[in-house]
Amino acid sequence: MPESHTPKRVVILRGTMCSGKTTLENMMQRGDMHLCDCEILREAVADGYYYAMVNEIDAMLQAGTDFRELADRHPAHTLVVDSCVHAQAIAEAFADTEVVQVCLVAPWYIIAARRRLRMILMGTKPAAVEADPHYARYAMEYAGPNYAQELAVAGTDLIFVNTADYPWKVIEASELQAMLNPLFAWPLIEDPTQLYQQTLRIWKHWYGNIGRVPFEEARQNVVLPECCDGMSVMDVGGSEGGFCFEAINRGATYALNVEIREPQLALARTIRDGMRQPLSVANINVDEHGLPSLNDFDGATRRWDLTLMLNILHRVKDPEKTFRQALAISREVVVEAPFCIGEEPRKGVEGSKYPETTHLPPLWIQTIAESMRFELSSIALGPYVPQQRLVYHLKWRNGNNGYS
């Protein structure tokens, strides 16, 4: 008989619904490990792995099959097993190799937001989701004060990965409870001279430089729909998250703020955690890495309901590449950028307030959008003096010649 294969490592994934296991599976398949700062999982992708779904584990259990057969059927450097219930049995079956439990965790209000979004993606109307009394209680109770002890399995190491924000971060067990159930604390966000690039409205109350409120309000009304009920929103280059917070004010279920500057993200996280907002942040350099997609919630082909690209395309190294990335994972895209006449982006536009800034022609925006099956639904002037930026609203057309 051939010798049984022994993987170098077995990783048992733990985590509640909407903690990020499906996201991780798709992330590993695509090789997008810049979104997960966990060395063990990165090694698995680099050296070769097999991902065993929970239904495969359940089928083996029902058939009375030894879990060791997983390694023989799928010889790989690392065996990743999605099975919370059978962690002890899997650890015992692979007692002769390294077994690590990786537990995906996030604050209860992030879990609740993802659960609400998942229900909407599966067809539940937003109003019915908000009326459901179970989702919040489910999310709040999923991790009690003895969570780490409850997950302990003899012969395994236990690693916790915080999936609230990108890139996901490994945290210590001592940090776990403070992260899962932080104390409600009104964040200190009253110092506009030090903290603010934007003027922010959270729970319909303005913070920051109040003198900018008319401008910010006018800009929000040009960019965002009046009603965002049930929507998922991603803002690329979103600074402190002003448009994400405003989308949440208008009913959005979940928002993602993509930004490379850590001080801006730190403020967004402080506000999020203090006010229990359904917001995640992503510290991503879009010149080097792709944008997080929404299809990670259930494995189906999902798109962000709305992606904002406000004053960002003319700042990146490859505007067309970044623009196409956003169009590929969105149903609607709003672009705000300096404009010029012509067919290609260019600098040195005569009479421009920013002559060294790349200006984007409307024809260039429209041509790329149409090549990705988007239609330019409207062009508006932003509330700037002098008028120097246009706001483009683009809608994706599905295969049935309709909007979806």
PESUL-V911052 format. One record per pair of residues at least 6 apart in sequence whose ideal C-beta (glycine too) atoms are under 8 Angstrom apart, sorted by sequence separation. I is the first residue (numbers start at 0). J is the second residue. D is the distance in Angstrom with one decimal. If there is no record, write none. Layout:
# PESUL-V911052
i = {I;I}
j = {J;J}
d = {D;D}
This chain:
# PESUL-V911052
i = {14;26;35;119;128;143;151;161;188;199;200;224;234;237;258;270;294;312;315;326;339;348;368;369;380;396;397;59;82;150;160;161;191;198;199;205;247;271;283;294;325;347;351;368;381;395;12;26;32;70;90;105;160;161;170;198;199;234;243;246;256;283;293;294;346;347;380;381;394;395;26;32;59;69;80;89;119;160;161;198;234;258;271;292;293;312;339;346;380;381;56;59;118;147;159;160;197;198;232;244;281;292;293;311;312;346;348;365;379;380;12;69;158;159;188;195;198;232;243;256;267;292;337;346;364;378;379;23;32;147;159;195;243;268;322;339;345;346;378;27;115;118;159;194;195;198;243;267;308;344;345;378;379;30;55;86;115;198;232;240;308;337;344;377;378;78;157;159;163;191;200;344;377;27;118;159;191;198;200;230;240;264;337;344;375;376;23;27;161;189;191;198;308;343;361;375;376;51;188;197;240;264;342;375;376;66;115;188;200;223;227;232;237;306;337;339;341;344;374;49;114;222;227;230;231;234;237;238;337;338;339;340;342;343;373;374;27;228;229;230;231;232;233;234;236;237;261;337;338;339;341;342;373;28;51;66;219;223;227;228;229;230;231;232;233;234;235;236;238;254;256;258;306;312;336;337;338;341;373;374;27;66;70;111;114;219;223;226;227;228;229;231;232;234;236;240;254;255;256;257;258;259;306;313;336;338;368;372;373;49;56;111;114;225;226;227;231;233;239;243;253;254;255;256;257;258;259;305;308;309;312;313;342;371;372;56;57;60;67;147;224;238;252;253;254;255;256;259;303;304;305;306;307;308;309;310;334;368;372;24;49;56;66;67;111;215;219;223;240;244;251;253;255;257;259;285;302;303;304;305;306;307;308;309;310;318;48;51;65;66;111;239;240;302;303;304;305;306;308;364;24;47;48;49;51;53;60;107;110;111;147;239;257;302;305;308;336;361;10;47;48;49;50;51;52;53;56;146;247;286;364;10;46;47;48;49;51;108;146;237;240;247;285;286;334;361;8;46;48;50;51;107;110;239;240;247;286;313;107;144;244;10;43;56;142;146;257;352;8;43;107;142;244;257;290;294;353;8;42;107;243;286;289;290;293;352;43;255;285;292;332;351;142;104;142;240;290;7;285;318;199;240;139;197;199;200;318;326;332;196;197;199;322;326;196;198;201;313;314;195;197;200;313;323;327;194;199;200;203;313;322;326;202;313;335;201;312;326;102;200;255;319;323;236;338;100;235;337;338;337;338;27;100;336;335;336;109;335;100;102;104;235;335;336;98;99;100;102;104;105;334;335;24;98;99;100;101;102;103;104;105;106;233;333;334;98;99;100;102;104;105;233;333;97;99;101;103;246;333;334;39;94;233;333;20;40;331;332;39;90;231;331;90;91;331;3;6;37;86;90;103;330;331;5;87;90;242;330;4;86;87;104;329;3;4;10;12;196;242;326;3;6;8;9;10;12;6;7;8;9;10;11;12;14;86;201;326;4;6;7;8;10;12;13;233;237;6;9;11;12;104;199;232;235;6;106;107;194;202;231;232;233;234;235;236;237;330;13;106;107;201;231;232;233;234;235;236;330;104;105;106;230;231;232;233;236;11;104;106;201;229;230;232;234;236;235;11;188;227;236;310;11;9;23;9;188;224;187;188;223;20;186;9;19;186;18;222;18;19;186;235;6;9;11;13;18;186;222;5;8;9;11;13;14;185;186;7;8;9;10;11;12;13;14;184;185;5;6;7;8;9;10;11;12;13;14;183;235;5;8;10;12;181;18;183;17;302;15;17;233;17;16;17;164;16;128;126;125;125;164;124;119;222;222;165;116;164;165;166;163;164;165;166;164;165;166;164;165;39;37;37;128;35;125;15;165;15;125;36;37;34;35;36;38;34;35;36;37;33;34;36;119;116;13;115;116;115;22;112;113;11;19;112;19;11;18;14;19;221;221;221;221;115;218;218;112;217;106;111;108;108;109;214;222;108;221;109;120;121;120;117;120;116;117;120;113;34;34;33;33;34;33;31;34;31;25;26;25;22;25;21;22;24;21;19;21;21;17}
j = {20;32;41;125;134;149;157;167;194;205;206;230;240;243;264;276;300;318;321;332;345;354;374;375;386;402;403;66;89;157;167;168;198;205;206;212;254;278;290;301;332;354;358;375;388;402;20;34;40;78;98;113;168;169;178;206;207;242;251;254;264;291;301;302;354;355;388;389;402;403;35;41;68;78;89;98;128;169;170;207;243;267;280;301;302;321;348;355;389;390;66;69;128;157;169;170;207;208;242;254;291;302;303;321;322;356;358;375;389;390;23;80;169;170;199;206;209;243;254;267;278;303;348;357;375;389;390;35;44;159;171;207;255;280;334;351;357;358;390;40;128;131;172;207;208;211;256;280;321;357;358;391;392;44;69;100;129;212;246;254;322;351;358;391;392;93;172;174;178;206;215;359;392;43;134;175;207;214;216;246;256;280;353;360;391;392;40;44;178;206;208;215;325;360;378;392;393;69;206;215;258;282;360;393;394;85;134;207;219;242;246;251;256;325;356;358;360;363;393;69;134;242;247;250;251;254;257;258;357;358;359;360;362;363;393;394;48;249;250;251;252;253;254;255;257;258;282;358;359;360;362;363;394;50;73;88;241;245;249;250;251;252;253;254;255;256;257;258;260;276;278;280;328;334;358;359;360;363;395;396;50;89;93;134;137;242;246;249;250;251;252;254;255;257;259;263;277;278;279;280;281;282;329;336;359;361;391;395;396;73;80;135;138;249;250;251;255;257;263;267;277;278;279;280;281;282;283;329;332;333;336;337;366;395;396;81;82;85;92;172;249;263;277;278;279;280;281;284;328;329;330;331;332;333;334;335;359;393;397;50;75;82;92;93;137;241;245;249;266;270;277;279;281;283;285;311;328;329;330;331;332;333;334;335;336;344;75;78;92;93;138;266;267;329;330;331;332;333;335;391;52;75;76;77;79;81;88;135;138;139;175;267;285;330;333;336;364;389;39;76;77;78;79;80;81;82;85;175;276;315;393;40;76;77;78;79;81;138;176;267;270;277;315;316;364;391;39;77;79;81;82;138;141;270;271;278;317;344;139;176;276;43;76;89;175;179;290;385;42;77;141;176;278;291;324;328;387;43;77;142;278;321;324;325;328;387;79;291;321;328;368;387;179;142;180;278;328;46;324;357;239;280;180;238;240;241;359;367;373;238;239;241;364;368;239;241;244;356;357;239;241;244;357;367;371;239;244;245;248;358;367;371;248;359;381;248;359;373;150;248;303;367;371;285;387;150;285;387;388;388;389;79;152;388;388;389;163;389;155;157;159;290;390;391;154;155;156;158;160;161;390;391;81;155;156;157;158;159;160;161;162;163;290;390;391;156;157;158;160;162;163;291;391;156;158;160;162;305;392;393;99;154;293;393;81;101;392;393;101;152;293;393;153;154;394;67;70;101;150;154;167;394;395;70;152;155;307;395;70;152;153;170;395;70;71;77;79;263;309;393;71;74;76;77;78;80;75;76;77;78;79;80;81;83;155;270;395;74;76;77;78;80;82;83;303;307;77;80;82;83;175;270;303;306;78;178;179;266;274;303;304;305;306;307;308;309;402;86;179;180;274;304;305;306;307;308;309;403;178;179;180;304;305;306;307;310;86;179;181;276;304;305;307;309;311;311;89;266;305;314;388;90;89;103;90;269;305;269;270;305;103;269;93;103;270;103;307;104;105;272;321;93;96;98;100;105;273;309;93;96;97;99;101;102;273;274;96;97;98;99;100;101;102;103;273;274;95;96;97;98;99;100;101;102;103;104;273;325;96;99;101;103;272;110;275;110;395;110;113;329;114;114;117;264;117;229;228;228;229;268;229;229;333;335;279;231;279;280;281;279;280;281;282;281;282;283;282;283;158;158;160;252;160;250;141;291;142;252;166;167;165;166;167;169;166;167;168;169;166;167;169;252;252;150;252;253;253;162;252;253;152;160;253;162;155;162;162;167;379;380;381;382;277;381;382;277;382;272;277;275;276;277;382;390;277;390;279;296;297;297;296;299;296;297;301;296;281;283;283;287;288;288;288;291;289;294;295;295;295;298;295;296;298;296;295;297;298;296}
d = {5.4;6.9;7.0;5.9;7.2;7.5;6.4;6.3;6.4;7.2;7.5;7.9;7.1;5.9;5.3;6.7;5.5;4.6;4.8;5.9;6.2;6.4;7.3;7.9;5.2;6.3;3.8;6.4;6.4;6.0;5.2;5.0;7.5;6.3;4.9;5.3;5.8;4.6;7.2;4.3;5.6;5.6;6.7;6.0;4.4;7.0;5.5;5.7;6.9;5.8;4.9;7.9;7.0;7.8;6.3;7.1;5.6;5.0;7.8;5.6;7.3;7.7;4.4;7.6;6.9;7.7;7.7;7.1;5.4;7.1;6.1;4.8;7.1;6.1;5.7;7.4;5.9;5.6;5.1;4.0;5.2;7.6;7.5;7.5;6.0;6.4;4.6;5.9;6.5;5.4;7.6;7.3;4.9;6.9;6.9;7.4;6.9;5.3;7.7;7.7;6.0;7.7;5.0;7.7;5.8;6.7;4.8;4.9;7.2;7.3;7.1;7.4;6.0;5.1;7.3;7.8;7.2;6.2;3.8;5.4;6.8;7.8;7.5;5.5;7.2;5.6;4.5;6.9;5.4;7.7;7.5;4.1;7.3;6.0;7.5;7.7;6.9;7.1;7.1;7.0;4.9;7.5;6.5;7.4;6.2;4.2;4.8;5.2;7.8;5.0;6.2;5.6;7.5;6.1;7.9;6.4;7.5;5.9;4.4;7.6;7.2;6.7;6.5;7.7;7.7;7.7;7.3;7.9;7.9;7.7;7.5;5.1;4.6;7.1;7.4;5.7;4.3;8.0;7.9;6.9;4.2;4.8;6.3;7.0;6.3;4.8;7.3;5.4;6.0;6.8;4.5;4.6;5.9;6.9;6.5;7.5;6.7;5.7;5.1;6.8;7.9;5.7;6.1;5.8;5.0;7.8;5.9;7.7;7.8;6.8;4.9;5.0;4.1;5.0;5.7;3.7;4.8;6.2;6.9;7.6;4.9;6.5;7.8;7.2;7.1;7.2;6.1;6.1;7.6;5.9;7.3;6.4;5.6;6.3;4.5;5.4;7.1;7.8;6.9;4.6;6.4;7.6;7.3;7.3;6.7;5.5;6.4;4.5;6.2;5.6;7.4;6.3;6.4;7.9;7.4;6.5;7.9;6.2;4.1;3.7;7.7;6.5;5.1;4.5;4.5;5.4;4.7;6.4;7.6;8.0;6.3;6.8;7.4;6.2;7.5;6.9;6.7;7.9;5.3;5.7;6.6;5.5;7.6;5.6;7.0;6.8;5.9;6.1;4.7;7.8;5.3;7.4;7.4;6.6;8.0;7.9;6.6;7.4;7.4;7.7;7.4;6.6;4.0;5.1;4.5;6.2;7.9;6.2;6.9;3.8;6.5;5.3;6.3;6.9;5.9;4.2;7.9;6.5;4.9;7.7;5.1;5.0;5.1;4.7;4.6;6.9;6.9;7.2;6.5;7.1;5.3;6.0;8.0;7.8;5.1;7.5;8.0;6.6;5.3;4.8;7.1;4.9;6.4;7.8;7.5;7.3;7.0;5.3;6.1;7.9;7.2;7.2;7.8;6.9;7.7;5.6;7.8;4.9;7.9;5.8;4.3;4.3;3.8;7.1;7.8;7.1;5.1;6.3;7.9;7.2;7.6;7.6;6.0;5.6;7.8;7.9;5.6;4.7;5.4;4.9;4.9;5.2;4.8;4.2;6.7;6.0;5.2;6.7;6.5;7.3;3.8;4.8;3.9;5.3;6.8;6.6;7.7;7.5;7.3;5.3;8.0;5.0;6.4;7.7;6.8;4.9;7.8;7.9;4.2;7.7;5.8;5.3;7.0;4.7;7.0;8.0;7.8;6.6;6.4;4.4;4.2;5.7;4.7;4.7;5.6;5.3;5.9;6.4;5.8;5.6;7.8;7.2;4.0;7.1;7.1;6.9;6.6;7.2;7.3;7.8;7.1;6.3;6.0;4.6;6.1;7.3;7.2;6.6;5.4;7.1;7.4;4.3;6.6;7.7;7.7;6.9;7.1;7.1;4.6;6.2;6.6;6.5;7.1;7.7;7.8;7.0;6.6;6.7;7.9;3.9;7.1;8.0;7.2;7.7;5.4;7.7;7.4;7.5;7.0;7.5;5.6;7.6;5.8;6.3;6.7;5.4;6.1;6.5;5.3;4.3;7.7;6.7;4.6;6.7;7.4;6.3;6.3;7.7;7.5;7.0;6.3;7.1;7.7;5.5;7.5;7.4;6.9;7.5;7.0;4.9;5.4;4.9;7.9;6.6;6.2;7.2;5.1;5.8;7.9;6.8;3.8;6.6;4.2;6.6;6.7;7.7;5.9;5.6;5.7;6.8;5.8;4.1;7.1;5.9;6.0;7.4;6.3;5.9;5.8;6.2;7.9;6.2;6.3;7.7;7.8;6.5;6.4;5.7;6.9;5.5;4.6;7.5;6.3;6.2;5.6;6.8;4.9;7.3;5.0;6.6;5.6;6.7;4.9;8.0;6.1;6.3;6.9;7.0;7.0;6.5;7.3;7.7;7.3;4.6;4.8;4.8;5.1;5.2;5.4;6.1;4.9;5.9;7.2;6.5;4.5;7.6;7.8;6.9;7.0;6.8;4.3;7.6;6.9;7.9;6.2;6.1;5.0;7.3;5.6;7.0;5.9;6.1;8.0;7.4;5.8;6.8;7.1;4.6;6.8;5.1;5.8;6.6;7.0;7.5;5.4;6.4;5.3;6.9;7.9;5.2;7.8;7.3;6.9;6.4;5.3;5.1;5.6;5.0;4.7;5.0;7.6;7.9;6.8;7.0;5.3;6.1;6.6;6.7;6.9;7.4;5.8;7.7;7.4;7.5;7.1;6.7;6.1;5.3;4.9;4.8;4.7;5.2;4.7;7.2;7.5;6.2;7.5;4.2;6.5;6.5;7.5;6.9;7.5;5.1;4.8;7.1;6.0;6.5;6.6;7.7;6.9;7.4;6.9;6.6;4.5;6.4;6.7;5.7;6.7;5.2;6.6;7.5;7.7;6.7;7.2;7.9;7.9;6.8;6.1;6.4;6.0;4.9;4.8;4.8;4.3;5.1;6.9;6.9;7.0;7.9;7.3;4.1;7.4;7.6;7.1;7.0;5.0;6.2;6.6;7.2;8.0;5.8;7.1;7.3;3.5;5.5;5.7;7.1;7.4;7.3;7.2;7.0;6.9;6.8;7.8;7.1;7.6;7.7;6.0;7.9;6.1;4.6;4.7;4.5;5.3;4.3;6.5;6.3;7.1;7.4;7.7;7.5;6.1;6.7;5.6;6.0;3.4;6.6;7.9;6.6;7.1;7.2;6.9;5.9;5.8;6.8;6.8;4.6;4.7;5.3;4.8;5.7;4.1;3.6;5.3;7.6;6.4;6.0;7.0;7.6;7.3;7.8;7.2;8.0;7.1;6.8;7.5;6.4;5.5;6.5;5.5;7.0;5.6;6.4;7.4;5.4;7.0;6.7;3.9;7.5;4.7;6.7;6.0;7.9;8.0;7.3;7.6;4.7;3.1;7.0;7.5;4.9;5.4;6.9;7.1;5.9;5.3;7.4;7.9;5.9;4.8;3.8;6.8;6.6;6.8;7.9;7.5;6.3;6.8;7.0;5.3;7.5;7.3;7.2;4.4;6.0;7.6;6.8;4.5;6.6;5.0;5.9;6.2;7.9;5.2;4.6;5.4;5.4;6.4;6.7;6.7;6.1;4.9;5.9;5.1;4.5;7.4;7.2;6.4;6.6;7.8;8.0;4.7;3.7;7.0;6.1;7.9;7.3;5.3;8.0;6.0;6.7;7.6;6.2;5.4;3.2;3.9;7.1;7.5;4.5;7.6;7.1;5.8;6.2;6.6;5.3;6.6;6.0;7.1;6.4;5.2;7.6;6.5;6.3;5.9;6.9;7.8;7.7;7.5;7.7;7.7;4.8;7.5;6.5;6.5;7.0;7.0;4.9;3.7;6.8;5.9;7.3;7.6;6.6;8.0;6.4;5.7;7.6}
